[in-house]
């Protein structure tokens, strides 16, 4: 269940599509559909269909991948749960069933926002089929948006109860924090704002945001990062024969054998959003400016694989071209948010992927509080986070935005590139 989430060629195992890498591919697709992230229009961009929204067409591979991978996960969870005694009192079996329920709910959460409009406007419209026990799958009409989200919340509620006190061996698996975090997302989408804030507060227990120093250099690539609540563990073995369909190859600027760095397709930020980020905000350095400058990579060096005496450090990396063609010139506003777990220029494309960070839970808590009538508390939560961890000069008042828009702005910056455009 957990390996399938980021497995290369999970939907087209007999093919070699550079865009077939599970839920990470869906995250990039979602953000490429929005206004804040773009890739080059140069005939090498496998996600160009997302930018023009032709990926909504039923005969294209992009929606096929985004349909097959979640349902594969749901099917695996169904089979696993059916193989275990439902009335077991064995704590290990109870824990395993609960983890499978979380995976199953996560699968539907990936499907629902893509195959129908949002809950607030389409609650009673057909969404995707629910694969319930005893259902004839050959005659299984689409459930409504409301039915899908209610099923998700019910599944997560059962899992939360059964995961109480349980531990996990890796953040690649799920525990009660993860289940609370997913239910916080679901409650936010369904307009259960007070419940969303409560769940987010429980999900973040035991976690602290990444510090300013920690995000003052490329990161977001390693499961061990302390602010990650849940992530996909990508091993070297998983990608040793499939370098291109990975998060490293597509989203990190520092991959030495990646599709995006070799074809000028590393994702960029829209200048309209970039210009709104204050200069005092450490996140401004997550992207290159119009002059290909960022303070965040000043201490990084890229070594040419063909000649170790040829190197580039800091801003010089932007125009550095390796002798093997693995890295070309970066465009203005290219992201350097995502580092390289195996080192700058590494050809081992094994970057892990964040599925849930504590920072997201803080933003959900702030939004849930604001929209449930607790604006003063919401402002305190938001201002404390941004001022302490991202921008020491931050003041929530005086920016000319409503509280709702200010929270949304912080989501757009903090979670950029992580697949939250449709959240």
Secondary structure in CASP SS format (residue, H / E / C, confidence):
PFRMAT SS
TARGET T0000
AUTHOR 0000-0000-0000
METHOD secondary structure of the structure
MODEL  1
X C 1.00
X C 1.00
X H 1.00
X H 1.00
X H 1.00
X H 1.00
X C 1.00
X C 1.00
X C 1.00
X C 1.00
X C 1.00
X C 1.00
X C 1.00
X C 1.00
X C 1.00
X C 1.00
X C 1.00
X C 1.00
X C 1.00
X C 1.00
X C 1.00
X H 1.00
X H 1.00
X H 1.00
X H 1.00
X H 1.00
X H 1.00
X H 1.00
X H 1.00
X H 1.00
X H 1.00
X H 1.00
X C 1.00
X C 1.00
X C 1.00
X C 1.00
X E 1.00
X E 1.00
X C 1.00
X C 1.00
X C 1.00
X C 1.00
X C 1.00
X C 1.00
X C 1.00
X C 1.00
X C 1.00
X H 1.00
X H 1.00
X H 1.00
X H 1.00
X H 1.00
X C 1.00
X H 1.00
X H 1.00
X H 1.00
X C 1.00
X C 1.00
X C 1.00
X C 1.00
X H 1.00
X H 1.00
X H 1.00
X H 1.00
X H 1.00
X H 1.00
X H 1.00
X H 1.00
X H 1.00
X H 1.00
X H 1.00
X H 1.00
X H 1.00
X H 1.00
X H 1.00
X H 1.00
X H 1.00
X H 1.00
X H 1.00
X H 1.00
X H 1.00
X H 1.00
X C 1.00
X C 1.00
X C 1.00
X C 1.00
X C 1.00
X C 1.00
X C 1.00
X C 1.00
X H 1.00
X H 1.00
X H 1.00
X H 1.00
X H 1.00
X H 1.00
X H 1.00
X H 1.00
X H 1.00
X H 1.00
X H 1.00
X H 1.00
X H 1.00
X H 1.00
X H 1.00
X H 1.00
X H 1.00
X H 1.00
X H 1.00
X H 1.00
X H 1.00
X H 1.00
X C 1.00
X C 1.00
X C 1.00
X C 1.00
X C 1.00
X C 1.00
X H 1.00
X H 1.00
X H 1.00
X H 1.00
X C 1.00
X C 1.00
X C 1.00
X E 1.00
X C 1.00
X C 1.00
X C 1.00
X C 1.00
X C 1.00
X C 1.00
X C 1.00
X C 1.00
X C 1.00
X C 1.00
X C 1.00
X C 1.00
X C 1.00
X C 1.00
X C 1.00
X C 1.00
X C 1.00
X E 1.00
X H 1.00
X H 1.00
X H 1.00
X H 1.00
X H 1.00
X H 1.00
X H 1.00
X H 1.00
X H 1.00
X H 1.00
X H 1.00
X H 1.00
X H 1.00
X H 1.00
X H 1.00
X H 1.00
X H 1.00
X H 1.00
X C 1.00
X C 1.00
X C 1.00
X C 1.00
X C 1.00
X C 1.00
X C 1.00
X C 1.00
X C 1.00
X C 1.00
X C 1.00
X C 1.00
X C 1.00
X H 1.00
X H 1.00
X H 1.00
X H 1.00
X H 1.00
X H 1.00
X H 1.00
X H 1.00
X H 1.00
X H 1.00
X H 1.00
X H 1.00
X H 1.00
X H 1.00
X C 1.00
X C 1.00
X C 1.00
X H 1.00
X H 1.00
X H 1.00
X H 1.00
X H 1.00
X H 1.00
X H 1.00
X H 1.00
X H 1.00
X H 1.00
X H 1.00
X C 1.00
X C 1.00
X C 1.00
X C 1.00
X C 1.00
X C 1.00
X C 1.00
X C 1.00
X C 1.00
X C 1.00
X C 1.00
X C 1.00
X C 1.00
X C 1.00
X C 1.00
X E 1.00
X C 1.00
X C 1.00
X C 1.00
X C 1.00
X C 1.00
X C 1.00
X C 1.00
X C 1.00
X E 1.00
X E 1.00
X E 1.00
X E 1.00
X E 1.00
X C 1.00
X C 1.00
X C 1.00
X H 1.00
X H 1.00
X H 1.00
X H 1.00
X C 1.00
X C 1.00
X C 1.00
X C 1.00
X C 1.00
X C 1.00
X C 1.00
X H 1.00
X H 1.00
X H 1.00
X H 1.00
X H 1.00
X C 1.00
X C 1.00
X C 1.00
X C 1.00
X C 1.00
X C 1.00
X C 1.00
X H 1.00
X H 1.00
X H 1.00
X H 1.00
X H 1.00
X C 1.00
X C 1.00
X C 1.00
X C 1.00
X E 1.00
X E 1.00
X C 1.00
X H 1.00
X H 1.00
X H 1.00
X H 1.00
X C 1.00
X C 1.00
X C 1.00
X C 1.00
X C 1.00
X C 1.00
X C 1.00
X H 1.00
X H 1.00
X H 1.00
X H 1.00
X H 1.00
X E 1.00
X C 1.00
X C 1.00
X C 1.00
X C 1.00
X C 1.00
X C 1.00
X C 1.00
X H 1.00
X H 1.00
X H 1.00
X C 1.00
X C 1.00
X C 1.00
X E 1.00
X E 1.00
X E 1.00
X C 1.00
X C 1.00
X C 1.00
X C 1.00
X C 1.00
X C 1.00
X C 1.00
X E 1.00
X E 1.00
X E 1.00
X H 1.00
X H 1.00
X H 1.00
X H 1.00
X H 1.00
X H 1.00
X C 1.00
X C 1.00
X C 1.00
X C 1.00
X C 1.00
X C 1.00
X C 1.00
X C 1.00
X C 1.00
X C 1.00
X C 1.00
X C 1.00
X C 1.00
X C 1.00
X E 1.00
X E 1.00
X C 1.00
X C 1.00
X E 1.00
X C 1.00
X C 1.00
X C 1.00
X C 1.00
X C 1.00
X C 1.00
X C 1.00
X C 1.00
X C 1.00
X C 1.00
X C 1.00
X C 1.00
X C 1.00
X C 1.00
X E 1.00
X E 1.00
X E 1.00
X E 1.00
X E 1.00
X H 1.00
X H 1.00
X H 1.00
X H 1.00
X H 1.00
X H 1.00
X H 1.00
X H 1.00
X H 1.00
X H 1.00
X H 1.00
X H 1.00
X H 1.00
X H 1.00
X C 1.00
X C 1.00
X C 1.00
X H 1.00
X H 1.00
X H 1.00
X H 1.00
X H 1.00
X H 1.00
X H 1.00
X H 1.00
X H 1.00
X H 1.00
X H 1.00
X H 1.00
X H 1.00
X H 1.00
X H 1.00
X C 1.00
X C 1.00
X C 1.00
X C 1.00
X C 1.00
X C 1.00
X C 1.00
X C 1.00
X C 1.00
X C 1.00
X C 1.00
X C 1.00
X C 1.00
X H 1.00
X H 1.00
X H 1.00
X H 1.00
X H 1.00
X H 1.00
X H 1.00
X H 1.00
X H 1.00
X H 1.00
X H 1.00
X H 1.00
X C 1.00
X C 1.00
X C 1.00
X C 1.00
X C 1.00
X C 1.00
X C 1.00
X C 1.00
X C 1.00
END
